[in-house]
Amino acid sequence: MSQLPELLPYTLLLSGTAGLLYVVALLTVALVSVLASAQERRKDARTTLSILVRRRPR
């Protein structure tokens, strides 16, 4: 018998958690890029943010 019905809730929970962690990481980096007092730290945060949201050619 297929185990899909039993595994589906766990799969959804895992993917939802991963998505939530990604959004939290993006928001944290975005806040640092705006609120950091040191210019070098803001620049590093912007670079990291551009890497995280980079679009790849299809």
C-alpha positions as CSV (number, residue, x, y, z in Angstrom):
1,M,0.0,0.0,0.0
2,S,1.2,3.5,-0.7
3,Q,2.7,5.6,2.1
4,L,1.9,8.9,0.4
5,P,-1.0,9.7,2.7
6,E,1.1,9.2,5.8
7,L,4.1,11.2,4.5
8,L,2.3,14.1,3.0
9,P,1.7,16.1,6.2
10,Y,5.4,15.7,7.1
11,T,6.5,16.8,3.6
12,L,4.2,19.9,3.8
13,L,5.5,20.8,7.3
14,L,9.1,20.4,6.3
15,S,8.7,22.5,3.1
16,G,6.7,25.1,5.0
17,T,9.4,25.3,7.7
18,A,12.2,25.6,5.1
19,G,10.3,28.4,3.4
20,L,9.7,30.2,6.6
21,L,13.4,30.0,7.6
22,Y,14.4,31.4,4.2
23,V,12.0,34.4,4.6
24,V,13.4,35.0,8.1
25,A,16.9,34.9,6.7
26,L,16.0,37.4,3.9
27,L,14.3,39.8,6.3
28,T,17.3,39.6,8.8
29,V,19.8,40.4,6.0
30,A,17.6,43.2,4.6
31,L,17.3,44.8,8.1
32,V,21.0,44.6,8.6
33,S,21.6,46.2,5.2
34,V,19.4,49.1,6.2
35,L,20.1,49.5,9.9
36,A,23.7,48.7,10.4
37,S,25.8,51.6,11.6
38,A,29.0,50.5,9.9
39,Q,29.1,51.1,6.1
40,E,31.1,47.9,5.5
41,R,28.6,45.8,7.3
42,R,25.7,47.3,5.2
43,K,27.6,46.6,2.0
44,D,28.3,43.0,3.0
45,A,24.6,42.6,3.9
46,R,23.5,44.0,0.6
47,T,25.9,41.6,-1.2
48,T,24.5,38.7,0.7
49,L,20.9,39.8,0.0
50,S,21.7,40.0,-3.8
51,I,23.1,36.5,-3.6
52,L,20.0,35.1,-1.8
53,V,17.5,36.6,-4.2
54,R,19.5,36.2,-7.4
55,R,17.5,35.2,-10.4
56,R,18.9,32.4,-12.6
57,P,18.4,32.4,-16.3
58,R,15.9,29.8,-17.6
